[in-house]
């Protein structure tokens, strides 16, 4: 039989954590192996990478590597995107870039399809994928913004180590094994403390401020600055007050976010819950009686952002109609999936270059919502 016709999809950085997740999702969507081009650095070229039940050859990333491709999903660093994304656009590709290279460029759309998917196709063929933390945050809050407006966000994030790549996952595994079996520890310092390689602090059995650089004047770290700037751009609210505190936790994948949102229009709890229950890309996990709420384990390798612990800010009194402006909730999302790979694929689907795959339907699903 002749090969299945259809566009070729290039995946840049295919051997990294996000690139491998892109390949997993493309395979799950039934995309034939001959339609996927796995691109990576010269040192990985000539190797093979799993793709469903088969292996894909890894091809060196060069300026000519995008010929014949309709989509290029970049899952590499910002410098690689700056070097190669413009050439991929010139070769006729729709480019979806996961790095920070173009996110704040005024002419490049920064897109979460459930939030501002209408921008896809309006301006050029280069689209930026937001930071994973921003994607999870705004996916969870978009139903409330549409229903009531949002004037401020306070959020504390608890971020999985896989956001720092495959080496960070290995570091967590190694340090955890060494801490549990010190007699065979191989990665410790002379005093028995874990010896970090990827992070500045030990990640096993520890929590520490996000590893991005801290601005010496404002005290805001790079991850927090991304959340502030990207949320304002995506929602087109340049004066939106966003107050994030980002930390790393000893979790392999899926970020957790504790959110307090201030609405423009006060709302009752029933109205808030109703808005969230109809939201795209989210799943309600909120059972007070069973103390069952979103967790990283529940969100891992899942498409939706899980939302729960929905409650009014206990420091705010309701008005005479039982309405409040400030609401608290927890969101958990797999940052390798919805926070990166899935969001990029959804952009290509919205652009009509890829056929929609087997993912969650538009409306939110409810796991349990006993209150």
N, C-alpha and C positions, 0 to 999 in steps of 0.2 A: 504494500500500500504506500502511496506517496505521503510525504510528511504533511501533517495537519497545517493548513494555511493560517495566517494571522500574523500580527505584528511581533517583532522581536523586542524583548524587554532586557535592557542592560542594567545590571546591578553592580554599582561601583562600591568597593569595599566588601565584597561578597564573603570574605573569610572572617570578618569581624562579627561581634555579637548581634548588631542590628542587621547587617547583611545576611547573616544566616537566618534570622527571623523573617526577613523579606522572602527568602527562598522557600522557607517552610510554608508561608502563606500563599505564595504563588503556586506551589505544588498542590496545596489543599484546594485551590481553585481550579485545578485540572489543567493548568497551563503545561503544554508538552515541553519536555526538556530542550528540544531543538529550538524553541522560541525564547529561551533564557540564556543570556550571555553573562557569565560570572567573571567580573573584572576585579583585579587586585594588583598589588605592587609586583615588581619584577621578581622579588624573592619568593612569591607564592605562585607565580606563573608556572604551568606545567604540572601542578598538583591537581587533585580532584576533590570536590566537595559534595556532601550528600545532597540529593534532591529527590525527595520522595523515596522510591524504591531503587533509584539508580544514582549515578554519580555524574556531576558536571565537571568538565575540564575548566580549570581556572586560567583565564587569559590575561596577559599583561595589559594594564591600563595605558593606552596611548591615545594620541589625538585621532587616530584612524579607527579606534575600537568601536565607535558608535554608528558606523555605516550600516544602513539597513534596519536600524532600530527605531521604533516609534516612541519609546519611553526610556528614560534613563533615571533610575532611582539611585541617588547618591547617599551612601551610608558610610561616608568617610569623613575625614577631618576638614576643617574650614579651608586650609590652604589647598588641599586637593580639589575641593569644589571651585575655588577661585581659578585654579589652573586649568580645569577641564570642563566645567559646566558651560561656559560660553561656547566652546567648540562643539559640545553636544547639541546645544540649541541650534547652532549654525548647520549641523548635520541633519536637522529636521526633527530632533527629539523634543517631546515634552519632558522637561527636566524637573524633578522633585528632589530638592536638596534637604537633607536632614541636619546639616551643619548650621552653625551660626553665621556663615559667610554673608548671606543676603537677607537675613530676617528683617533687619531694620532699614533696608534700602527702600526709599520711598516709591520706587517703580516696581517693586517685587511684591506680589501678594503673599501674605502670611496667613495660612489657611488651616482651619479645623473644619472639615466639611459639614459637621452638624451645626456649626456656628455661623460661618460666613462662606459657605460653599458657592454662593452666587458669584464670587469673585473669579472662580475658575473659568478661564477662557476669555476673560475681559481684557487682560493686559499681558501680552507676550506669552512665551512658552517656558518661562522659568518661574517656579512656584517654590516658596520656602515652607518647610515643615517647622512648626514651632518647637521650642524646648519641651521635653517630655512633661515636666512639671506643669508648664502652662497649659498643655493640651488636657491633662487630667483635670486641672482646676476649672478651666472654662467649659469643658464638656459637662461637668457636674453642675455648674452655675447657670449655664445658658437658659434652661427653662425658667429660672427665676428672673433673669434679666428680661426675657421676652414678656413675661407676665406682669412684672412689677417695676422693672428698672433696677439697676444696681448703682449705688453711689460710693461704696467702699468695700474692701476685702481685707480681712486679717487672716493670715494662713500660716500654720506651722507645718512644715513638710518633714516626713520621715522616709528618707530615700534609700532604695536598695543599692547595693554595691555594683550591680551589673550596669548601672548608669555610667560607670567608669570603664566598662569593657570587660573582655574575657579574662584578662590578667587579674582584675579586681575580684572576679568570682573565684579564681584559683587561690588568691590570697586569703579570702575568707575561709575557704575549705581547708587550706593548709593550717591556718592559725587555729581554727576550731579543733582540728585533729590534734594539733600539738598541745592545746590547752587541756584537752580531755585525756591525752596520753603523754604526759610530760616525759616519761621514761624513754620514749622513742622520738622526742621532738627533734626536728631537723632545721627549723627556721627561727630559732630563738636567739636572743643575745646572751652573753655570759651570765647575766643576772636572772635569766629565765623568762624575761618579758618577750612577747612576740616581736619579731624584727620586721617592720613594715617595708614593703617594696613599692607598692602603688600609691598608698596613702601615707600621710605623715604620721598618722596615729594608728595603733592596732585596731582592726575592724571586728575581730571576734570578741563577743561578749562586751561590746563597747558602743558608745554613741559619741559622735563628735561633730563639730560644726562642718558644714559642707566644705569640701576640699578645694573649691574655687578661690581665686585670689580675693583678698579683702581690700576694698578701697581705704587708704589710710585716713582720709578726711571724713567720709560719711560712715564708715564702719559696715557698709553694705557689701556682701560678697558677690561674686560674679553670677552665681545661680540666682540669687535674689534680684539682682538687677535685670536679668533676663525675664523673670516673671513680671516685674513691674512694667518694663518697656513693651514686652510682647502683648501683655493683656491690654494695655492702652491702645496698641495698634490694631489688634484683632477686633476689639469692640468699638474702635474709632471713638474712644473716650480719652483724649489726651490729659484730662484733669482727674481721671479716676484715681482714688486713693487706694494704693495696694501696699500692705505692710506684711512682707513675708519674713519668716525665719526658717532657713533650710539646714537640715542636719542629715548625716548618714547614720544608718542603723544596720545591724548585722543580719540583713535579709538579702537573699540572692536576687530576687526580682519582684517587682510590683511596689510602687511608691504609695505611701499613705499620706493624706493631707487632712489636718484638722482645720476647719474653715469656719469663720464667723463672717457673715455677709450682711451688709447694711443696705436695705432696699430703698428705692425712691418712694414707693407707695407702700404704706403699712398693709400687712396681710394677716389673716387668721392662719392657724396651723392647718386647718383643712384645706385652705387655698394653696398654701405652700406645698403641702403633700400632693395635692391634685396636680399642680404644675410639674413637680418632679416626676410624678408617675407617668406623665405624658411626654417626657423628654426623650429626645433621640440619643441613642448610644449609651444610655445608663440603665442600670438595674438596681432596684431598691432592695436593700438587705437591712431590715429594720424591725427586729422582734424584741421589744423591751422585756417581755415576760421571760424569754429564754436567754436574754443578754446576748443576742446574736446580731452582729453588725459586720460591716466590711473588714476584711483582714487581707494581708498580702497573699496568704495561701489561697483564699477564696478567689482572688483576682488573677492569680498566676495562670498564664496561657489562656486567658479569657479575653474576648473582644470588648465587652462593655466595661464602663467605669462603674464600680459599685458605690452606692450612696446609702448612708444610714446615719444613726444617731441624730435624726432630724428633731430639733427642739428649739424653742425660743431661748434667746439669751436671758438667763435668769436675773441679770442685772437691770433689765428693762421692764417697766410696767406696761401692761397693755392699755390701749385707749378704751373708750366706753363701748366699743364694738368688739373688743377682744383681739384687736389687731396690734401687731408689733412690726418694727422695721428691722430689728437685728435677729438673725437666725443662725443657729449652729448646726453643723453637720460634719460627717467624716466621709471622705472619698478615697477609694483605693483603685488603682489602675495599673495594669501591666505596662511598664514604661518601655519595654522592648517591643510590645505589640501596639496597643493604641497610642502609646506615647512616642512611637517612632515608625515602625515598619507598617503597621496597619493603616495609620493615618496617611502615609505616603501612597499606599496602594489605593485607598479610598479616593484620594485626589485624582489619580489616574482613571479610576472608574467614573468619577463625576465628570471628567473631561471627555468621556466616551472612548478613550483609547483602550481601556480594558473592560471586559464584560464584568458586571458585578458578581462577586463570588459568594460562597455560602457563609454569610456572616449574619449577625443579629439584625432583625428587622428594625424599621425606623423608630418605632415606639419603645419606651422603656418596658422592661419586664420586672415583675415583682417576685422575689424569692419568698419572703415572708414579710408581712407588714402589720403584725399584731401590735397594738400600742395600748 
